[in-house]
Amino acid sequence: MSTTLPAPTPAERRVREQASVDRTIRLITTGKAAGEACAPDLAKGPWEFDAGPAGYGPGSSMGDVIPTGSPRQGALPESYRTASDAELHDRIRAAKATLGEKVVVLGHFYQRDEVVQHADFTGDSFQLANAAMSRPEAEAIVFCGVHFMAETADMLSRPDQAVILPNLAAGCSMADMADESGVEECWEQLEEVYGDLTATDESGRVPVIPVTYMNSSAALKGFVGRNGGIVCTSSNAKVVLEQAFERGQRVLFFPDQHLGRNTAKAMGVPLEQMPMWNPRRPLGGNAASDLDAARVILWHGFCSVHKRFTVEQIERARAEHPGVQVIVHPECPMPVVDAADAAGSTDFIVKAIQAAPAGSTFAIGTEINLVQRLAAEHPEHEIFCLDPVVCPCSTMYRIHPGYLAWVLEELVAGRVVNRISVGDEVAEPARLALERMLAAKPRPRCRCLPGRPSRRPRMPRRPGPDMTDLLVVGSGIAGLWTAIRAAEAGLEVTVVTKSGIGEGSTRWAQGGIAAAILPGDAPERHAADTLAAGAGLGEAEAVRTLVEDGPARIRDLIRFGVAFDGDESGLARGLEAAHSRARILHAGGDATGAEIERALVDTVRRRGIRVLEHTTFVDLVVEAGRVVGITVLGAPGELRARAVALATGGAGMLYPHTTNPDVATGDGVAAAARAGAAVADLEFVQFHPTALAVPGTPLVSEAVRGEGAVLVDAAGRRFLADLDPRAELAPRDVVARAVWRRMAEQGGEPVRLDATALGAHFLARRFPTIDAACRAAGFDWAREPVPVVPAAHYAMGGVVTDLDGRTSLPGLWAVGETARTGVHGANRLASNSLLEGAVFGERAAASVAASVRSAPATALPVVGGTLRHAAPPPRVSRGSSDIRPTERVDRGELRQLMWSHVGLERDAHGLAEASARLNGWHADPTDRAGVEDRNLLDLARLTVAAALARTRSVGAHTRTDEHERQAA
């Protein structure tokens, strides 16, 4: 849907005219204003340089040599080159209005004001990359900056989001001063000087840690990630170097020598211990003895913008403006930083001006676009640039409203141009280096000089792997809740997720979250409904904990920003099957999970919690009977922690028909079982009775039946009322079996869900997600019943825990669908799963915090349930020889096998056949698919064993041979 964006007010236009460096340059070059520009070509459109010889273009970098093979833009279409400024701005506004939330435009501080005025976010490179992450609904991210910035945004955004650089020629001369081949060559030469660069000294430090400034290519960030290094920004360089000195004897810092020198000098590193590395000379132009004595090796790179500032300019400013405050960027040469009153990042400069009393005077040593914009936005101050010559960043200059209009109008037409994409082989280690930066925190108690061991108490660790207080594996409601509350308790937390942070099962939850929070209800009623649905196997204490803690967790969700739907009574509530009261809170109609996930992801980002996305968890690391970390695919290979919480969700991918996303492969339960943790109740798999009978089997929430929809057979007759007095509102296991059996009676044809009595308007408003799914499949469910089938939906069993999430393995917690808390018994009550994630995530976080602060947790004695421990897969005896796994598992065959023999109805013969076939398969966990296949295979074997062991039907576990066994 398009909207009309308001035109700027007269006051806004005046500010933009004052902020416009383009306008200043035009006035200077036409003789209408005094002053000097460093290049008259700056008054031209940047497209005039796109077709010419390769170069950075006019401005601060015009004298720098551009590397061979640097990206070129090509010709901008004539309609954009000849359009007036006013026409371009109108076209940009119109395109943004049409695209709406599908696009987010990012504008760097140094970008020309004519572009920044159209940005949704303005900031430095890393602020903008993070800002893009706050707009997960955007299909395209238009980055009005330079190439390395767009690369970072691509690495931090979702794979399906397109990052666009309006002009491919917008590079960065400083970033280009260090390329991967040159740094690799440097690294090899340093190895000749220092020996094995992975070997550690008596303090556990390696010879050298690579640190790259954010202003570097993705390839260099990847190099750093592969070699144990870290990324820094101008605002956190000191913190990053402190961390690097804890792990390394010295630092290789690139590409900006000035930031490295200024930061290390402020930390007390002598200048003689900071040799320069010239990549064109052997050993960088240094003697081996100088490198041996080095603490910081500085790459011979610099920023052409900040190199222009001089001490003489500072002296002139002070002479002409008594009382002036001089603030410069730390990319400036050391004498300039020493002479200034303060030095800091662009964000530091902005905040210093915002906090100053009215009437202050500032001379700023950074890029002219930012300085002139600050002057226009703060008329209460006098603000000017130290450099009297107007000389903007050459590469920022290459982005112009014409290019922005072009890429936006191409998006409107359905075409993506100038997409920046970083391959996984580079992005994965680069993201690791970025995550190390995010995990770096100031250490105020540590006063150690570089090269001296820290006196700060640290948990014993082996050199190499990352260490944190708590590792949370999984990023649904349970995992993120645990992470947030543990971080709020003061723990250092890392979240590991094999896909994007918001791409688990939580966001698929439609119906809502159950809680006895409104008048006319009570926790005791909620508990009774939960225990009844659990078919006698729910544990009363666990259920009481769920329902009594539930209302407080709903209030927490509101505090986290969840916008629940409302009505005249306050919070709207719905009725679902097996609930005696309407107590289901929902958001966005049928998008409750998505709204909760959004709020929690936003909270994680606000808390600054470290998140490792697209990181595949392989196994738990167990030492001396205690879980001390996990292994992952790729670098770093191993992550270590004082505590690990598994929150990987369920295993719907065991079956070909499932409402779960494809990440639901039982990773946590399978890994815990392999490590020796107790697991239980795996035979209890809940099949949702109403998934749309189309590819992908999208869920049709139980809430639809709660609002009055009914199920009918092929003849159009309701059939559930004959089987259970609650009819469509009977527990899920009852409804699912009834649907399954009626389908069998009518030759496999799906039954129909008839919601026509509810009306088109109500269905679209109350269930927008389902309404869209039906229409996408070609059904108008307001006019005709739609075909539905049962689909694997939820696992009641899992890793056995106590009420605080502790498992039978010290150091290991489990939460959410991964855990078997005892709440669900043999069948889960509708909409209890989100509540369980919140309630037990809260308790687990408190338990972990207490454990980390005190002695290691002791093992949990496990009682009750059907326990299964990891062991070699049982082998099937045939005659005198045992059959060992010889065939690589085919996931499709495995899922079909489980559907046929371990689905809604089971018997001993089918389970035995399934067991035999499963035992003949193996998986190779060498990539993500192989890891998932192994987990599915292990979990399938455990599920079959549990189903064989439970010979009586109960809840979601139905044995059709039960009466035969009783008769025998």
N, C-alpha and C positions, 0 to 999 in steps of 0.2 A: 504494500500500500504506500502510495506516495503522499507526501505532505509538502506544503509550501514553507520554505525557510525564510525567516524575516530578513529583510535587507538591513544593513548596518545603519545605526542612528547617526545623526550629524556629529554628535560627540565622539562616537566610535570612529567615524571617518577622519576626524581631526587627529585623533591619537594615531591612527594608521598612517596618515600622511607624515606625521612627525617621526614615526617609527621606521618609515620606509627608507632603507638604504638605497634601493633602486631610484627613488625620487631624488635623493641627495646626489647620487652619481649623475643623473640626467641634468640636474641644475648646475653641477660643477662643469660638466663637459660642454654644456651650451653657454657657459659664461654667465648664467643667471644667479650664481651664488659663488661666494669665495670658497677657497679650499682646494684640495688636491686629491685626485684619485690615482691609484698606483698603475692603472691601465685604462686608457680611453675605451678599449674594447668592452669594458664592463657595461657600457651603455647599450650594447648590442644584445640581441636575443641569443641564448646559448646554442640554439639550433644552427647558428652560423658556423659553429666549430665542430658540429657532429660529423660533417662530411669532409672536413679538412684533415691535415696531418694529426696523428695521435698526440694527445697532450692533455694536461689537466685543465687548460683553459685559463682565461685571464683571472688575476687575483693573486692571493698570497703564494700559491704553488706554481705560478707560471714558469718559474725558473727550474723547477724540479724535473728530473728525467722520468718519464712514465715507462714502466716495464713493457717489454714486447708482449703482445698478446692480451693486453688489458681490454676489458669489454668496451665495445663501441655501440653507440645508440642507433645510428642510421637516421634517415630523414624523418622528421616530424611532418605529418600531413599538412598541406598548405593552409587548410581552413583554420588550423590552430596557430600557424605562424603569422597569419595576416589579421587575426582577430584582435579587436581592441581589448584593453585591460577590462573594461566594464563588461564586454560580451563574454570574455573568458570566465569572469567571476560569476556571471549569471548562469553560464553553462555548468560550472562546477556545482553551484548551489542546487540547480535543477537535477543534476545527476545524483547528487547525494540524497536529495529528497526521494527520488525514485528508488534508489537502492535501500534506503532506510537502514535497518540494523544489519543488513547483509555486508556492509562495508564499514571499516573503521580507518580513519586517516590520522596518521601520526606525523607530527612536525617537530623537528629537532630545534633546540634553542638557537642554533646558528643559521637556521633557514631564513630566507627572505620573508619579510612580513606579508607580502602578497600571497604566499603559500600558507604560512602559519595561521592566518585568519580563517582558513578552512579546516584546520586540524581539530580532531576530537580530543586529542591529548597533545600537550607540549612538554618536552623535558629533554634530559640527556639520553644517550643511546640505550642504556640499560633500563632506565625508567620507562622508556617507551616500549621496549620489548616486554616488560612486565605489564604495562598498561594494556597491550594487545591481549595478554592472557586473561584480562578481566572482561573481555568481550567474546566469550566462546561462541556466541550466536553468529558472529561475523564470518562470512564465507571468504572475504578478501581483506587483507591488511595492506593498505597503501602506505609505505614508509617513505616520507619525504625527508630523507637524510642521505647517507652514502652507503656504499656497497656492504661494508662489514656490518653495519647496523642492521640492514635487511637480512643478512645471513643469521645474525643472532636472533632476530625475531622469528625467522623460519625454524630455527632449532628449538625455540621455546614454545612455538604455537603447535596446534594440532596438525597432523599430516594432511587433513582435508581442507585446511585453511591455506589460501594462496597468498603469499607475501609478494608484493609488487613494488619495484623500484621505478618511479616514473621515468627516469633517465638512466640507462645502464652505464653511461659514461661518468656518473657521479661516483668516483672512486675515493681514495684517500691517499695522499702522497706519503704520509707517515706510515700508514699500514703497509704500503707497498715497499717501504725501505727494509722490511724483513720478510723474506719469502721462505717457504717451507724447505726448499733445497738448501738455501744458505744456512738456515738454522740447523738442519740435519748435519751439514758439514761441520758447523761449529760444535755440535754435540759429539761428533766422532773425534774431533781434535781434543775436546776436553776429556774424553775417555782416555786418550793417549797420555794426558797429563795426570789425571786422577786415578786411572785404573777403572775397575768395574764400577759404573755409576749407580748400580743397585746395591752395592755392598754397604754395610752400615758400620759405624765406629762403635766404641764402647757405650756411647750415649744413645745409640739407635738411630743416628743420623746418616743420611747418604751424602756423597760428596757435593752434589749440587742439585738444587730444585729449580726447574724452569718456571718463570712467572711471566705471563704475557699481559700487557695492557689490553683493556677491552677494545681499544682501537687497533685491532689486528684481524687478519682473515680467519675464517672458520678453520682453515687448514692448520694454522698455527695454534689455535685453541685446541684442535684435535691432537696435535703434537704434544702440547702441554698435558692434556688429559692422559695420553698413553704413557707419559714419562713421569707420572706422579706429581705434576705441577698444578698450578692454580691460575685463575684469571683475576685481575684486579681492575678497579676503576680509580679515577682520581680522588674519589672521596674515601675509599677504603684501602688505599695502597699500604698505609702503615699497618693496619690490622693484618692484611694479607702477608706482608713481609714478616711480621712477628710470627705468624703461623709457619711460614716457610722456614724461618730460622730454627724453629723447634724440630723440624723434620730434616733439615739439611744444613751442612756446614757453610754453604754459600748459596747465592742466588744468581741465576742467569736471567737478566731483566731485559725484555724487548717489547716493542720496538723503540720506545721513547726514552732516550738517555736522560732527559731533563727531569721527568717525573721520577724516574728511579733514583737519580742523584739527590734531588731535593728531599725525597722521602727518607732515604737511607741516612743522609746527613742529619736530618732532624731526629733520627733515632740514635745518633751517636757513632755512626760508622765513619772512620777517618777517610778523607778523600783519597789517600794513597792506597786504600784497600778497595777502591772502585775503579779498576782499569776499564778502558774503553775497548770494545771488540769491533774491529773493522773487518767486515766479512770478505774484503778483497785482499787481505794479507794473511800469511800463515800465522796461526795462533792469534789471529785478530790483531797482529802487530805488537804482541806482548812477549816478554820472556816467560819461560815456564815458571821461574821463581816468583814473578809478579802474580801469575795466575794462582800459584799455590798459596800465596799470602792474601788473595782476594777474598772479600766478603760479598761484594756485589759486582758482577760483571755486566757492564752497561753496553747495550747494542748501540751502534752508531746510527741512531735515527732521531728524528725531531719533528715537531709540528711547525709548519711554515707560517701559520698564523701567529703563534706565540713566540716564534723566533724573532719577530719584528720588534718586540718590546725591549727597551733599553733602560739602563740606569739614568742616562741623560734625560730621557722623557720624564722619569719620576722626579728628577731634580727640577725640571722646568715646571712641572705641574705644581710642585710645592712652592716654587717662587711666585708663580702667577696666581695661585689659589691658597693662601694661608689657611691652615686648618684642614686641608683636603685629606681624606682617607684614601690611601692607595691600596687597592685589592687586585691581585693578579692570580692567574691560573697557574697551578704547579707545573704545567708544561713549559712555562717560561724558563729561560736560562737561569742558573743558580744566582748570579749577581743581582738579577732583577728581583727574584724571590727574596733574597736577603735584604734588599733595599726597601721592599714594600712593607706596608703596615700589616698586611695579612695576605695569605695565599690559600686558595681553596678551589674546589670544584665549581662548576657552573651553578649547581644547586646551592652551594655555600654562598656564592656571590649573590644570587637572587634573594636568599633568606636574610643575608646581612643587610641588604638595602631595605627589605620589607620591615626589618626590626628597628631601623635607625630612626631617631627623632627627626621631625620635620625640620627642614633647613640645613640638613647635612650636605656635604659636598664629597663626591666620589670621583676618583680617577680609576678607571677599570682597565685592566690589562687582559682582555680576551676578545673574542670575535665581535666585529662591529655590529652585526645584526642584533645580537643579544644586547649589547650596550645601548644602542639607539632605541631599542624597544623598551628597555628598562627606563631610559630617560623619559620616553613618552608616557609610560604608565605611572611614573612617579614624579609629577610636576612639583611636588612638595620638596624635592631634592634637586640639587644641581649634579648631573651625572654626565661625564664625558669619557671618551676613549683616550687612553694614554697616547696612542699613535695618532698624530694629527693627519696622517695620510689615510684616506678611506681605501681599505684593501681587504675586501671580504674573502672568506674561504672559497678557493677556486672551485672545489668540487660540490660544495653546497650550492654555489651559483648555477650549476648545471640543472638544478631542479627549478622549474619555472611554472607558473599557472597554466601555460599551454600544455605542458606534459601531464600535469595533474588532470586537466580537463580531458585529455586524450584517453588516459588509462581508465578514468571513471566512465566515460561514455562507451568505451569498449566493454566494460563490465555490464553496463545497461543493455548492450547488444548481445550479451551472453558470451563474450570473448575475454580471455585472460591474456594480457600481454605483459612482457617484462617480468615474468615470474622468477623469483630468486629461490632456488631449491638447493639444499645441502644434503648430499647423500648420507645414508646411515653410517657408512664406514668412517666418515668424518664427524658426523653429528653426534654419534654416541660418545666417543671420548671427549669431544668438545663440551657436550652437556655435563659430563663428569667434572671437567675443570671448572665450569660455571657453578656447579653444585658445591664444589669445594669452597668456592668463593662465598656462596651464600651461607655456608656453615661456619665460616670464619667469624669469630666474635672477638671484641676487644678483651684483652687480658690485663685489667688494671693492677692486679697484684703482682704481675710479673715485671720485674725491673731489670731483666737480664739483657746484657749486651749481646749482639750477634756473635755466635761462636761459643757462648757459654751455656752450659746446660741449665734448663729452667728449674727453679726451686718449687714451682707450683706443683702440689700433689696431683698425681695422675694415676688413674687405674692402670695396673700392669697390662701391657699389651705386647704383642709381637710386632716388630717393625713392619710397616707396609700397609696392611689393610686399614680402611677407614674405621673410625671408632665413634660411637655415639652412645648416649644413655639408653635410648629406646629406638628400636627399629620396628616400624609398623609396616607389615607387608599387606598391601591392599588399600584401596582408596574409596570405598563405599561409606555409608553412614557409620558403621561400626569402627572402621579403621580411622577415618578422619576425626570422629568424636574422640577416640582414644588419644590420637595425636594432639588435638587441640587442648584437651584437658591436662594431658601430661606436660605439654609445653607451658600451660598456665601455672602448673605446679613447679616450674623452674627446671624441668628436664630438657636436655638437648635431644631433639627428636628428628628422626629421618623417616620419611614415608617412601616406600618403594612400591611402584605399580608397573605392571608389564605393558600397560597401554597408557592413554592419557589419563590425567588425574580424575576426570569426571566421566569416565567411560565404562564404569562397572554396572552392576545390576541395580544399584539404588535408583538411578535416574529412570529406570524402566518401570518402577513401581507406580501403578496407576491409582488404585483404590484409595489409599490414604494411610493414616496412622491411628491406631485405636488407643483411647485413653479415657478413663472415667473422670472427666474434668468438668462436666457441665451438670447443672441441676437435674435431679431426677435419676441420676446414676450414682454408682458407688464402686470403689475398688473391689468390694466383696462380690458384686454381681459380675464384674469383669473377670475375676478369678474363677467364679463358678462356670462361666461360659468357656473359659480357656481349658479348665480341667475336663469339662464334658467333651469338648472337641478332641482332646488328647486321648480319648478312649481308655481312661483309667491308668495311663502310663506317665502322665505329667507329674512332676514333683511339686508338692504343695508349697514348699518353702521357696523354690525358684519362682513359681507363679506369683506368690504373694509379693516377692521382691519386685517383680515386673510391674504389677498393677499398682503397688503403693508408691514406687518411685516414678511411675509413668507421668503423672501430672507435672512434676517438677521438670522433667526432661522436655515436656511440651513448652513450658515457659522458657527453657533454655533455647529451644529452637527459635522461638519468637525473638529472643535476645540476639541470636546469631543472624537474624534477618529473614527468617522464613515468613512469607506473606500467606497465611492460611486464608481460605475463602471465608467470607462472612455473610451473615444474614441479619434480620431485625433483632435477633437475640444476642448477637455478637459473633461467635464462631459458628459457621455452618457445620452441620454434622450429618452423616449419612448412616444408613443401615446396611449391614452385610450379613451373609449367611452365618448362622449359628450364634449371632449376637442377640441378646435379649433386649438390648437398648440401642438406639441410634447414637453411636459414640465415635464414628469414624470421621476424623478431621481430614480435610482435603485442601489442596492448593491448585490453582489453575484448572479447576474442574477435575480432570483425571491426570494431572501432571505433578502429583504430590512428590514423588521421588525426585523428579528433575528439579523442583524448587528447593527441596532439602539439600540435594547435592550442590546446587548453585550456591546456596548460603554457606554451606560448610567449606566449599572450595574457596570462596571469598574470605572466610574467616582464617583458613590456613594461610592464605597469602598475606592477610593483614598481620598475622602473628609472625610472619617471616620463617615459617617452618620449612625445613629443607625437604624437597620432593624430588625423587629420582624417577622420572617418567620413562616409559618404554624400556624398562629394566626387568629382565626375566629372572625371577626367583627360581633357583634350581633345587637346593637342599638346605637343611639346617646344619650348622656346624656345632657338634657336640664334643666337649672336652671334659674328661673326668666326670661324666654323667650330667653335665650342665650345658644348656644351650648358650653359646657365646656369640652367635652370629649366623649369617647366611652366606651361601655362595650364589653368585649370579652369573649369567652369561656375559662374556666380554669383560672389559675393564670396569672396575678394579678386580673382579674375580671373587673377592671376598669382602664382606662388610661385617664389622664386629660391633657388638653392643653388650651392655650390661643386661638388657632384657630384649626379648623379641615377642611381638604380638602378631599373631596370624589373623588376618581379616580378608582372606582371599575370596570369600563368597562360596557359592555352591558349585554344583557339577552338572548343570542341565545339559551340557554337551555330551553327556553319556548317552543321550537319546536323540534320535533324528527329529523328533517333534518336541520343541521346548520353547518356553517363553523367555529363556535367558539369553543374554548376549553371548557372543562366541568366546569371550574371555572366561566364561564359567566352566573351568576344566578341573576343579577340585584340587588346585595346587597345594593349598595349605594342609588339607586333611591328608593327602597322599604323602607329602613330605614329612608331616608329623608322625604318621604311621611308620614310615621308613626309619625315622630316628628313634622309634621305640615308645612314642607317646600312646596312651590309651585312646582308642576311638570306640564309639558305640552307636547303636541304633541306625546303622547305615542302610538297613533294609527298609527304613521308612522314608520313601520318596513320595512327595506330594505331587499329584498330577492335577493341574488346574483343569476344570471341566470345560471351560469355554475359551479356546483359542481359535481365532479365525482360520477356517480351513483353506488357507492359501499359502504359497511358499513363504517361509519365515514365521508362520504361525503366530502373528501378533496377538497379544493378550487382549481379551475382552473382559474387563474387570468384573468381579463379583458385585461391585456396586451397581452395575446395570440391572442385575436381578434384584438387588436391594431396592431399586427404584420402581420395580414392578414388571420387568421383562420376564418372559416365561420361555421354557424349552419345549419344543414340539418335535415329534418324529416325522418321518417322511410323509405320513398321511395327514400331517397337520394337527395331531392329537397331543395334548399334554400327557406326560407319562409319569412324572415324578410324584405327583400327589398319590398315586396308587402304591408307591413304595415307601413313602415316609410322610408323616403328617406335616412336616415343615416344607415339603415340596422343594421349590427352587432355593429355599433358604436353609436346607439341610447342610451339614458339614461337607467340606469339599470332597472327602474320600467317598461319601455316600453318593453325591451328585456325579462325581467322575466315573465311578463304577457303573452307575445307572446309564450314563451316556455311552460308555464303552460297550455295555451289553446290548443296548438298543441298536447301536451301530452294527454289532455283529448279527443281530436278528434281521437287519435290513441290508445285508450283504456288504457291509463296510461303508455304506453311504452316511455322511455326516448327519447329525441332528441339526435342528435350526433354533436359533435364538430369536424370539419374536419381541422386538422392542417398539413395534409400530404404534402401540397405544400411547407411548410417551410423547410423540410428536417431534417434528423436525427441529423446531426452535429449541426445545428443552435438550434434546440429544446433542445438538451442536454446542450449546452453552455449557452443559454439565459435563459432557464427555468429548471435548474437542479433539483429543488425540485419537480416540477410537473412531470418532466420526470421520476424521481424515483418513485413517487406515481403511475403513470400509469403502469410502469413496475411491481411494487409490486402487482398491481391488475390484472396483466396478459395481459395488453394491450401494443401493440407497436404503439403508436400514430403517429409515423413517417410513418407508413404503412397503418393504418386504422383509420377511425373516432372513437371517444370514446364516450360512453353514458354519458350524463350530465343531471342534474335536478336542479331546483331552490332550494336554501337553505337559511334559515334565516341567515343574515349576519351582519346587523348593525341597531342600534336604533337611529333614528333622534331625538326623544324626550328625555326627562330626567328632571333633576332638573333645574328649571329656574335660569339663572344667568345673571348678567350684563356683560359688556365687560371685567371686571376684576375678574370674577369668583365668585363674591359675590352672595349669594342666598337670599331668603326672610327671612331666620333665621340669626340673628346676630351671629357671631362666626363661621359660616359655609360657606365654599367655595366648588365649584364643578368644575371639569375639565374633559376634554376628553369625551368619549362616555357617561359617567354618566351625563354630563351637557347638557342642552338645551341652546346653546348660540345664536341661531337664524341663524347660518351660513347655515345649511343644508335645512331649509324649509321642504318641503314635500318629498324630495328625495336627498340623498347625491351624490355629484359629485365624481367620482372615484378618489382615492388617496388623497382626502382632509382630511381624518381622522387623519393621522399621523401629518400632518401640523397643524391641529386644536389643537392636544394635545400639540405640542411645543409652538405655538403662545399663546394660552390662559393659558398654564402652566406658561410661562414667566410672563404674566400679573398678574396671581393670586399670584405668589410668591412675586412680588413687592407690591401688594395690602396687602397681609398678613403681610409683613415686616413693612409697614407703619402703619397698624392697631395695631400690637403688640407694636410698639414704642410709640404710642399715645393713644388716647381714644378708647374704644371698638367700633367696627364698628356698624353703625346703620342699621336698617332693610332696605332692598331694596324694594321699591315700585314696584310691579309686574304689568305689563300691557300686554295686548294681549295674544293670545294663548288660548288653552283649558286647564284651570287649574284644578288640582285635588289635594285635600289635604287628608292627612291620616285621616281616620275615620273608625268606625266599618264597616265591609263589608256590603254592602246593602243587605237587605233580600228580598226574593221574596214572594209576597203575594199570597196565595192560599186559597181562601175561607175566613173563619173567623180566621184562625190561621197562624202565621208566621213560616216559615221553618228556623230553626237555623242550623248552621254547626254541623253535628253529626258524619261524617265519616272522618277518617284520609285520607289526600290526598295521592294518588298514583302518583308519579311523571310521570311515563309512561303514565297514563291515562290523566293527565293534559296536557302533551305535545301533545298527539294525538288529544285531544279536541281542542287545540289552532290551530293545523295544519288544522283540518277539518273545523272550523268555524271562525277562526281569522287569516287566512293565506293570500295568495295573493289576494283572492276574498272573500268578506263578504256580508251578507245581514242581515236584521233585524231579521228574524226568527232564523238563525243560531247563531247570537250574543245573542239573548234572551235565547236560549237553553244553550249556553255556560255560560251565567251569572247565570242561575239557578243552573247548576251543580257546578260551582265554589263556589256558596254561601252555598252549602251543604257540603263543605269540610273544614277541619281545619288542622293545622300543629302544631307539638310540637317541639319548638326550643331548644331541650336539648343537641343536638350534632350537628356537622357540617352539616350533611345531613338534620336534622330537621330545622336548621336555613335557609339553602338554600331553602328547601321546602316552608317555610313560606314566604320567599322573592318572590319566583316564584308565589306562590298563590296570594299574595297581588298585585304583578305587573300584573298578568293575569287579576285580577278583574278590576284594573285601566285601563288596555289596552282595555278591552271589553267595559267599560263605555265610554272611549274616542271614540272608534269606533262607538258605538251607537249614540253618540252625533253628530258626523260629518256625516251627511246624504248624502253629495255629494262626489263624487270621486275626488281625487286630489293626484298627485304624487304616492307614494307607497300605498296609501289607496284607494282601489277600492270597491265601493258598487255596486253590480250587480242589486240591487233593486232601483237604483237611478231613472231610468225612470218611474218605477211603481209609485213611490212617487210623481214625478212631474205630472204624468197623473192624479193621485188622487187629 
